[in-house]
Amino acid sequence: MEELDHEYPVSLVDEGVAILIDRNGKFDDFLDWTNEFPAPLPSEISRPASVISSFGFGAESASLSAFGGFEAFPAPSPLDFGSRAGSDEIVVYLQETSTDFLLDLSGTAVLVNSAEGVAVVGRNETYLKALERKKKYPERFKDHWTETREEWRKPKSTQTSAIRRQSIVCQATSWDMFDEFMALQEYLRSSPSEKLTMFSSLLPENEENGSSRLSELTESASSQRAQSVASISSSSALPPDEELLHPVRLVELLLITERYVSLNQFWIQLGVYRDRWTRKELKLDPVIFPGSGILWEARFKSKRSGLSEYSLPSLEFLWSFECETTTRPVDCALPTKPRSSKSRSVTDVAHNTANPHLLVASYCHPEFDEYEPGLVCAWTVKNPRDPERCYVTRSGALSVDFSRDQPNILAVGLYSGAVALYDVASTSVSPMHDELGGHLSHSGPVWQVAWVPMPAISISETGKSTVREHLLSVAEDGLVIQWHYVKGRKTLEGTSLIKLKRRWTCSHSMNVIPLTTDNIAGFCFALSQVAGGTLIVGTYTGEIRAFDIVKPDRISKIFEAHTRCVYRLKWNPFVSKVFMTCAEDWTVKIWHLDYAKALVDIDVQKPVIGCDWSKVCSTTFGLITKDGPQIWDIKADLLRPIVSLPSLERGHFSCIAFAPTNNCLVLGDVCGRIHVFKLRNLTKAHADQEKALIDVLKTTPTWEA
């Protein structure tokens, strides 16, 4: 607060807006700065009560503070106002503070003919085209939230170095092709002895280098197994003495030799596998699992004494399907990630329907990385050390299944959301189609693919609908897609069969109103063996939804099965209405399609990764946890497993499958190995498989209720 000279009687602020105050206590804005106001006479100076009371002070003067309030100060002497009198008005000045802008929106309009306007029009047209595509193919788009914050810029010290690229071109002139053609013609016209001399000249002269070269040829023939099975029509036309020197025939002979070497190593295990003899008959020592250091024979704790070791239920280890390709550490596809010290994990195993001794396995990165390539290997019992086929996929392979109508067709579900088809009878290692072809595909990992029999739309001459096999897949995006292979375009077209909508229920009085929102992830499905039967789907929320395959757009039944994600569900191969489920909530449950609650509920105190029914006995099934596999026979005991194996010292089991023809068990682990076990002294096949299982289920409380 500063006092002005005598010309202005009262000053609340230095400068700013003027307010005119009369003696009657009235306020008026005084904005005309050109007029001069005479100072009042000292005799006329007084402080009216109306003015002071209107400001809310007593006998003290006041001033405006910088924050819009008033400040009281002692009143000056009347002599300080000057000597002039007669003025009934006082001029008070209010100072204006600086202006702060809290929101400043710049204009968004641009000229149409300017460069910015052309760019804006282009972006708008692109957005309109995207909206039209979303209306035409809604399954390929999904809504999600987007953050608009600006990310921190990466300092130069953390940026990766530039990726070097190099192009290599090989050009063959017409003279090169002519020389090769003439050399081939000369080889065909030569005698057998001359051919042998020409073939020997390809090897180095010294013995040491020659043996190494021959070993390289042998290893190359073993590794390139995908090209070893070819037509020998050209070689069959050759004379017998020239047939051995044909390249294709030579590779086939090396393949047969390799199988005989493998048979010499695994002939005991193969005999047990084919039920030709037992280990007791050969008087062999117990089988110890390689690398575990413990005896892999779990004894059944029987209350009776005097039982022989060979009369107890147990699992006998036979061999493991493994090679360097499946067990070595995974190389990272991105240079920004360090090299992984883990091998590929076995995610699924499937047996061929025409040749039960041929099985295929899918391999994926243990951390389920989308950019890491996957692997699919086809194994045969004739050679457990080298796969017959080896396919490298663009991303991790999660599920596999053979076709029943065409046993040479293999379907593979990938982590990227694609589905690939391979012909195992062909020498080509590429898929039969473009993996990215078609308008509809999954936007999440494909957790299961399966060939299922479905009634066709066309009606046969007998008046009944024909049954055809179709490929179905379920993925994390909540879609069950039916796939069709178009031979002419070599593409795989998908059709949305089922959408797993999330259910919300709000109760009002006694009515329950179902509400649907976004999709929920699907992890597994299975179709009843009866043609045109029931398709059940396991979801991420623990529900099991049953659909009529003829009308899949409607849910026929919902089972509140589990509280966590359902990993696997399997129909019983002998009873069409009984199925089994396993989930992350530590339970395995057996259901009947006519009952809303589970008939058998088994708690194993660990998340159950997989389960499968035995193909020999209707009451026997197996399950796996991180602690190891368990074999159950619900007819013998509903509370405890009859065989329980310990866990692996390195890694744990990841998938389980029973052999389709004999009493063998196949287990895959997270280290890229597939172990084969022989089940001994279990319950024999029942005379009536369906009656045996139903009799056990009738003893449960749910059936009686």
C-alpha positions, 0 to 999 in steps of 0.5 A: 500500500502506497499513499498518493499525493494530495491530488488523489485522496485515497489509492488502494492500488497503483494503477488499473481500473478506476471505480467512482465512489460517491458519498452516498455509498454507491459504486460506479465504473469510471473508465473515462481517463480524460476527465480530471477530478478536482481534489476535495476541500479539507473542510469537506473531507469526511468519511461517510458511514455509508461508504465505510459500512459498504466495504465492511470496515470500521473507522480504518481505511481499506485497500485491495490486496493482490488476491482480490480481498481488502486490506485495512490500514489507519485512516490518514488525517483530513489535512492530507487530502488537499485544500480543495473542497466541494467534491463529493466523489472519490476515485479508487484505482484497481490494479489488473494482474497478469493473464494466465492461459489455462487452455489454448486450443489451436485451430484444426481447419486447414485449406483444402488446396494446401499440402496439409489439406491433401494429407488430411483428405487422404487420412480420412479416406483411409479411415473410411475404407477401414470402416467399410472393411470392418463391416465386411469382415468384422472378425478381423478387427477388434476394439481396444483402448489406446494410450495417448501419452508420448513414450520416452525417447530411446537414448543412442547408447541403447539403440541396436546396431543396423542389421546388415543385409547381403544379396547373393545371386548365382547365374548359370550361362547356356554353356554351363547348362550344355556342359552339365547336360553332356556330362550326364549323357556321357555318364548314362552311355558309359559302362557300369565299371566306368560309372563306378570309376566316375563315382569314386573320383568324387571322393578324396584320394587319401583314406582319411579324407575319404572316410570323412567325406563318406560320413558326411554323405551318410549324415546328410542322408539321415538329416534330409529325411524329408527328401528320402522317400521318393518315387523310384520309377526312374531307378526301377528301369535301370539294370540291377548292376546300375541300380545301387549307384542311382542317387535316389536308390542310394539314399533309400538304402542308407535309410534302411541301413539306419533303421537296422542300426536303430533296431539293433539298439532298441530290439528289446524295447520294441518287442515289449512294445509289440507284446512279443515278450516281457522283461520278466521272460528275458530276465532283464534288470529294471529300467532306469530313466536316463538322466533321472538317477531313480528307478522308474517303476512305481509300485502299487501299495497293496495291503496284501503281502506276498505279491511278486514284483511283476504282478503289481501295476506299474509303468515300464520305460521303453525309450524316448523320441529325441534328437539334437534338433528338438533338445538343443537350446532355442536360438532367439529370432530377435537380436534384442533378446538374449539366447535362451538356455531352454529347449523347445517344449512338447505341446501336443502329440497325435497318432496317425489313424492309418499307421498307429506306430507313427506319431507327430509332435508339436514343439513351441518356445517355452515362453510362448513367444510369437516371433520364435519359430516352431517345430513339428516332427513325425516320429516312427518306432522304427527309429526313435533317434531321427524324425521321419519328417521335420517342419519348421513353422513361422511361430510356435506350434501348439496343436496337431491332428491327423485326418481320418479320411486322408491320413497323410494330411496333418493340421497344425495350429500356431501361436500366431493364430494361423492354421497350416496343413502339411502332406507327410507323404510328400517330400516337400517341407512347405505347407500345402497352402499359404498360412496367411491366406483367406479372409478369416483367421484367428487373432490369438494362439490356436490352442487346439485343432481337430478333424471331426465328422460333421453332417454335410448339407447335401443329401445323398440318394438314400435321403440321408445326409452324408457325413464328411470330415471337417477341420475345426480350431479354437483359439484365444480370440473366442472363435471356433472356425471351420476350415475349407481347403481350396485346391485351385487357389491353394488357400485355407478358407475359414468360416466362423462356426461358434462365438464364445460370448461372455455371459453376465446375469442380473437377477430381477425378482425371479427372472434371470436375464442373460447378457452377452459382451465380448468373447472369452478365450477357448482352450479345447473342444471335442466332438462326440463320436456319434456323427452329428453329435454334441460339441463341447468347448472348454473356456478360460473362465472354467465353463464348458459349453455344449453345442449341437453340431447341426445348429451351432449358433445356440448353446444347448447346455452350460456346465459350471465345471471349474473355477479356472481355465479348462486345459483339456477335455476328452470323450470316453471312447466307449461311452458316447455321453461320458467325457472328462475335463481337467483344469487349473483349479487342481481338479479332474472331473468326469461328466455325463451329458444328461447330468448338470453336475460332475459324477466324479470329482478328483482333487490332485492338489496341483494344476492338471495340465492334461488328461486322456482316456485309455483306448483299451479299458473304459475305466482307466485314464491318465493325467499329468501335473508338474509333480508327474503323471498319474494312472487312475482306474476308477473301478479299482479305486476312486480315491487314489491312483493305481500308478504314480510316477515322480517328476523329472529332475530337469523340467516337467511333463507337458502332454499325455496320450495313450497309444491307439492299439496297445497298452502304452503311454506317451508323455512329452516334456518341456525339454523336447523329449517324448517318452514311451511307457508300457503299462503292466498289470492294469485292469484288463479289457472288460467284456462290456466296456460301456456297462463297466463304466456305467456301473461305476458311475451309478455308485456316485451320489450325483447319479443317485440324486 
